[in-house]
Amino acid sequence: MPEGTPNYGIQQSGGTSNVGNQAVGQHARATSHGMHFTVAPATDELLARLMTLLDSHRAELPDEVDDTAEELQDELESPEPDRGVIARTLERLTNMVKPVAPLVETVGELTKAVDSAFGS
C-alpha cells in the first residue's frame, strides 16, 4: 500500500460478527472450501428438551418465545442453515428465557452444540 494511503481496516461496534471468510485490502483474497453444518444427535435432543421446557413454563415466558423457538428449529432443519440466523435466534431465546433457569441451561447447551457443529 502506498505510504500516506489511509487504512481504515474493519470497524465494528458492538454485536456479533460471524465471518466464514474475509479478505481486506489491495490484492487480498479469501478462499473458502465450504463450511458445512451437520446437526449432531445432541442438538436434536436439546431442541426437543427446549420445546418440552417451553411448554412447561409457558406462563413465565413472553408470547413470542414460541415463534422464536420455531424459527430456530426451522433454520436448524434447513438444507443449508445460516449460522448468523441461528446465532441471532439463540441470542434472542437466551434473553427471553432468563426467568427460567432450566431453559437458560438448555439454550446454553444448544448454543455450544451448534457452535461445535459449525466448527468453532
C-alpha positions as CSV (number, residue, x, y, z in Angstrom):
1,M,0.0,0.0,0.0
2,P,1.5,3.4,-0.9
3,E,2.7,5.4,2.0
4,G,0.2,8.0,3.1
5,T,-2.8,5.9,2.0
6,P,-5.2,5.6,4.9
7,N,-6.0,2.1,6.1
8,Y,-9.4,2.1,7.8
9,G,-9.5,-1.6,8.2
10,I,-12.6,-3.2,9.5
11,Q,-14.5,-1.4,12.3
12,Q,-17.4,-2.9,14.3
13,S,-19.1,-1.5,17.3
14,G,-21.0,-4.0,19.4
15,G,-22.9,-7.0,18.2
16,T,-21.6,-10.3,17.0
17,S,-19.7,-11.0,13.8
18,N,-19.6,-14.4,12.3
19,V,-17.4,-14.4,9.3
20,G,-16.8,-17.6,7.2
21,N,-14.0,-16.0,5.1
22,Q,-13.0,-12.4,4.5
23,A,-10.3,-10.5,2.7
24,V,-9.4,-6.9,3.1
25,G,-7.0,-4.7,1.3
26,Q,-5.4,-4.4,-2.1
27,H,-4.8,-7.8,-3.7
28,A,-6.4,-9.6,-0.7
29,R,-8.1,-12.9,-1.4
30,A,-10.3,-15.2,0.7
31,T,-10.8,-18.7,-0.3
32,S,-13.4,-20.9,1.2
33,H,-13.6,-24.7,1.0
34,G,-17.1,-24.6,2.2
35,M,-18.4,-24.7,5.8
36,H,-20.8,-27.5,6.4
37,F,-23.2,-27.9,9.3
38,T,-24.3,-31.3,10.5
39,V,-26.8,-31.4,13.2
40,A,-25.4,-33.7,15.9
41,P,-27.8,-36.1,17.8
42,A,-27.2,-33.9,20.9
43,T,-28.6,-30.9,19.0
44,D,-31.8,-32.8,18.2
45,E,-32.2,-34.0,21.8
46,L,-31.5,-30.4,23.2
47,L,-34.0,-28.9,20.8
48,A,-36.7,-31.5,21.9
49,R,-35.8,-30.7,25.6
50,L,-36.1,-27.0,24.8
51,M,-39.6,-27.4,23.3
52,T,-40.8,-29.5,26.3
53,L,-39.5,-26.9,28.8
54,L,-41.1,-24.1,26.8
55,D,-44.5,-25.9,27.1
56,S,-43.9,-26.5,30.9
57,H,-43.0,-22.8,31.6
58,R,-45.3,-21.1,29.1
59,A,-46.8,-18.8,31.8
60,E,-43.4,-17.4,32.8
61,L,-42.3,-16.5,29.2
62,P,-43.1,-13.9,26.6
63,D,-45.6,-14.8,23.9
64,E,-43.1,-14.5,21.1
65,V,-40.9,-17.3,22.6
66,D,-42.8,-19.9,20.6
67,D,-42.2,-18.1,17.3
68,T,-38.5,-17.7,18.1
69,A,-38.1,-21.4,19.0
70,E,-39.9,-22.4,15.8
71,E,-37.6,-20.1,13.8
72,L,-34.6,-21.8,15.4
73,Q,-36.0,-25.3,14.7
74,D,-36.7,-24.4,11.0
75,E,-33.2,-23.0,10.5
76,L,-31.5,-26.0,12.1
77,E,-33.6,-28.3,9.8
78,S,-33.0,-26.4,6.6
79,P,-30.6,-27.9,4.0
80,E,-28.2,-25.0,4.4
81,P,-28.6,-23.4,7.8
82,D,-27.4,-19.9,8.2
83,R,-25.0,-19.6,11.1
84,G,-25.8,-15.9,11.6
85,V,-29.6,-16.5,11.8
86,I,-29.0,-19.3,14.2
87,A,-26.7,-17.2,16.4
88,R,-29.2,-14.3,16.5
89,T,-32.1,-16.6,17.2
90,L,-30.3,-18.3,20.1
91,E,-29.3,-14.9,21.5
92,R,-33.0,-13.8,21.4
93,L,-34.1,-17.0,23.0
94,T,-31.4,-16.6,25.8
95,N,-32.9,-13.2,26.6
96,M,-36.5,-14.5,26.6
97,V,-35.9,-17.5,28.9
98,K,-33.8,-15.7,31.6
99,P,-36.6,-16.1,34.2
100,V,-36.4,-19.9,33.9
101,A,-33.1,-21.5,34.9
102,P,-33.6,-24.9,33.2
103,L,-34.3,-23.1,30.0
104,V,-31.3,-20.9,30.3
105,E,-29.2,-24.0,30.8
106,T,-30.7,-25.8,27.8
107,V,-30.3,-22.8,25.4
108,G,-26.7,-22.5,26.6
109,E,-26.1,-26.2,25.9
110,L,-27.8,-25.9,22.5
111,T,-25.6,-22.9,21.7
112,K,-22.5,-24.9,22.4
113,A,-23.7,-27.8,20.4
114,V,-24.4,-25.6,17.4
115,D,-21.1,-23.8,17.7
116,S,-19.3,-27.1,17.8
117,A,-21.2,-28.3,14.7
118,F,-20.1,-25.2,12.8
119,G,-16.5,-25.9,13.8
120,S,-16.0,-23.0,16.3
